[in-house]
């Protein structure tokens, strides 16, 4: 297995990728050599325009994390950040004040926006940014691909008694950052997804892979939106590579984020088995061959297997690089089996 493709959201996917690369570097993956190439297909439906700048939270979180520039405490943005521009904008009353761009982080968004304005597609812009972040650290061993070059944005419908319809729709970032996912999500609407086309290299990364991994990213607004890009799901069904996923639900809830709220909004059971069966077995029209659940959810293994998926219970808490590397090794072992 020399070509591994990972479909990734932001923090959860980025932390898993750190462990995967650590496992490759330390020779902990059976059948995977040190010259293996990891291709990351990242969600872009979280993207938002802020103060005239194109912000790609999941792409940047993966890029900063693997390039050793992420703020580990926050899990997003640049390390050693300052906030002078944010403070000045707030003093002028410029909205949104709830979405903060750090002074160092703004440089990335300025470069991205200028290149987009010059006519470069997001995939080429991302490649250029990765030459700053990934190439000096990882060489050519990691490729970061946007799921699409087209504009796709996730919006969430929430209750609003003052609205004539009884609800209002907010951008996903407002739901997550300003509202902190503290109100029920009644509906998730991904604008532009049905008309999007896969980004350059995305389909080949799936069909030519030796292994495809769905890490513990949000199954609705991260992995779900990638799968919603036309032809991506079909590529997963058609690839000769085994496709293995890791549960983002541990002990009946998400570890961090808002997977529970998002799953509830689409009527999917919030459990390790519920998410695995939501993705489904490739033998029965789904996208997975194998599914890893946490040891705390070992009682759900038989149910997952009954749904046509190979399944094992292993520790799934990404407490450090070694623990996450062990998760990656378990995914490879399940795929080989």
N, C-alpha and C positions, 0 to 999 in steps of 0.2 A: 504494500500500500504506500505508494509514493506521492499520490495526488489526493489530498484530503480537502473537501469543500465543507465549509461551515456556514449555515444560514444564521445570521446574527442580528440581535437587537443591540441595545447599548450596553449598560453596565454588566448585566448577567452574561451576555455573550462575550464581552471583552475580557472579563475575569476568567471565563472558561478558556478562551484562546490563550491567555497567559499560561494556564496550566498545561494546555495541549503542547505549546511550544517548549515548555519546560520538560515535559515528558519526552518529546522528540530529542531535545538536546542531551538528555541524560540516558537515552537508550532504553526507556521504560515501556515503549510500545512494541508489542510483538509484531514482526513483519514490517515495521516502519523504520527506514534508514535515516541517517542524519541529514541526507540531502532531500528529504521530503519537502514538497511545496504545499503550503496551505493557502487556499483561496477563500476569502471571506466575502460572502454576498450579504451586504448590510441593508437593513431597512432604511428607507428614506421618507416614509409616510409621516414621520414625526417632524419633518422639516417645517420651518417657519421663517417668515420675513420679519425682522425686528429692526426698527430704525433704518429701514432701507437696505439692510444687510441680509443675505441668505445664510441662515443658520441650519446646520445639519447635525442635530445632536447625536444620533447614533453613529454616523460616520466618524464624527470627531471624537467620541468617547472611545471607539475602537482604535483610532489613529493615535490619540494621546496616550492611551494605556499601553499599547504595544511599543510606542516610541519613547516610553519612560518620561512622559510629561504630565500625566494625569494628576489631579488633586485626589489623593487616595481617600481622604476623609470625606469629601463631598461625593466622590464617585463620578464626577463630571468636571469639565473645565480644566484650566491650567493650574499647575502647582505654583506656589509663591505668587499668587495673583494679587493685584490691587484693583480698586474699584473707583478710581477718580472720575472716569467718564460717566459711570452710572450715577454717581452723586451729583455731578453737574447737570445731567439730564433731568434728574429729579427736581433740582432747584429751579429749573425752567418749567416744571410741570409737564414734561414730555412723557407720554405713555408709550408702551406699558412700563410701569415702574416695577411690576412683579416679576418681569423676566430680565434678570441681570446679565449683562455681558461684561466680563472682566477686561481690564486694559490689555493684557497680553492676548487673551482669546480674540479680541476684536481684530487683531492683525490677520488671523486666519480667515475671518468672515469678510474682511476687506479684500483680501487677495481672491477669495472665491467669487465674490460679487463682481469684482472688476473683470475677472476672466469670463464669467457668465455673460456680462454685458458686452464683452468683446466677441462673443459668439461661440466660445468653447462649451461643449456639453459637460454636464456634471461629471461624467466618467473621466474625461481628460483632466478636468480641474482636480478631481480626487487623486489621480495619478501624479499630478504635479505636486500637490500637497504632501503626498506620501514620500516623494523624493526628499522632502525636508525632514520627515518624521520616521519613516520605516526603513528606508534604504540604508542610512548610516548604522542602524542598529541590527537589522535583520537581513540586509542584502536583498537577494531576489527570492528569499524563501517564503515571503508572504505577499499576496496580492489582495488589495481591498477594492471591491467593486460595488458601486451603488446598484440597488436592485433594478432601477430604471433611471434614464435621463429625463423622463417626463415629470411634470409637477403633479405630485400626489400628496394629499394632506388628509390626516385623520381628524374628524370632528366628533364630538360627543354630545348627545342630547341629554339634558338634565331637566328636572322639574323646575318650573318657574310659575308660581301662582299668579304673578302679575301679567304674564303673557296671555293673549287671547287663546292660544292653543294649549296653555298649561305647561309648556316646556320651552326651552330655548337651547340653541346649539352653540357650543363653544369649541374653539380649537383644542386639540388634544393637549397642547402645552399649557393652556390656561387651566384645563381640568386637572392636570398633574401638578403644575407648579403653583398656580394661584389658589386653586381650590383644594390642593393636596389630596385629590381623589376621595374627599371626605363626604361627598354627596353621591347618591346612587346614580350610576350610568344607565339611562333608560335605553339608549340605542347608540351604536357606533356606526358612523358613516365615513367611508373613506372616499373622498372626492377625487375623481380622475383615475381611479384604480382600473376600472374596466377598460379604459381606453389607452392604458399605458402599454409600452413595449419593454421587454427585458433589456437591461443595459448591455452594452457590448461585453461579450465574454461570459455572461451569466449562464446561458443555456449550456454552452460548452463546458463550463466549470462543473455543472451537474452531470451531464451525460458522459464526460470523459474522466470523471473522478474514479478513484479506487474505493473511496469511502465518503459518504455524506453524513454529516452530523447536524442534528438540530439541538443546540445547547439549551440550557434552562433560561431561555428568554421568554418574554411574554407571548403566550400562544395566540393572542388575539391581535394586538397592536404592533407586534414585532414580527414573529414568525408568520402569523396569519396574513399580514399585509404582503410579505414576500411571496407567500403561496398564492395570493390573490392576483399577482401580476400574470396576465395571460401567458400561457405556455410554460410557466415555471412548474406548476403542479404536474402537468403532463410530462415534463422532463424528469421529475422525480419518479413518476410511475414507470417511465421507460428506461431509466439508467440501469446499467448492469451492476453498478456499485450497490453494496448494502447501504441501507439508510437507517440510522440509529438515532434515537432521541433520548434526552434526559429530562426528567420531570422537574418543572419549576415549582411544583406543589409538594411540600414536605410536611407530613403530619397534619394534613387537612387545610393548609393555608400557604400563601406565598411567603417566601423568606424576606423579600423586600420588593417594593414596587406596588403594582395594583392589579396583579393577575386575577385575584379573587373578584374584584369589581368588574373587570372586563369579561371574565368567563360568565359571571352571573347575567351580564347584559345580553349575552347571546344564548343563554339557556343551557350552558354546559356545566355539568357537575364539577364542583371545586374539589377535586381529589386527584391523586396521582393516576389512578386508573381512568378517571373521567377524561383527563387531558390526553392520555395515550390513546384511548378509544376514539376521542374526537379527531385526532390525527388519522387514526385508522390503519389497518393493515393493507399493504400493497396487494396482497392476495384477494382483498375484498373491496378494492376501489379506493383505498387510502394511500398514504405516502410513506409509511414506516415498515421496516422489517423487524426492528427490535426497539425495546423501551426499557430504560433504567429507572427504577424507583428507589427512594430512600429506604434504608433499613426500617425506619419507623412505619413504613407503608408495606412491609413484607406480606401482610395479610391480603394485599390486593394483587399479588403476582399471579395467582391462579386465574383471577378474573381477566387480567390482561391477556394471559396466554389463551384463554377461551375465546378471546376476540381475534386470534390469529397472529399475535405478536410474540416473538421471543422476548422473555422478560427476566430480569434479575433484580434483586434488592441489594444495593451497595450504599455506602455513605455518600451523600450528595451535598454536604455542606462545604462550600468553597472557603475554608478557613485560612488556607495558605496555599502556596504554589504546589507543595507536595500533595496536599489533600486533593487539589484540583487535578493534578497530574494523574493521581490514582483514578479519578473519575474518567479522565480521557482514556486511560489504559483499560478500564472496564468497558467503555464503549467499543474500543477496538477489539477486545476479546469477545464481546457479544457479537460483533459483526463477523469475526472469523469463525465463530461457532455456528 
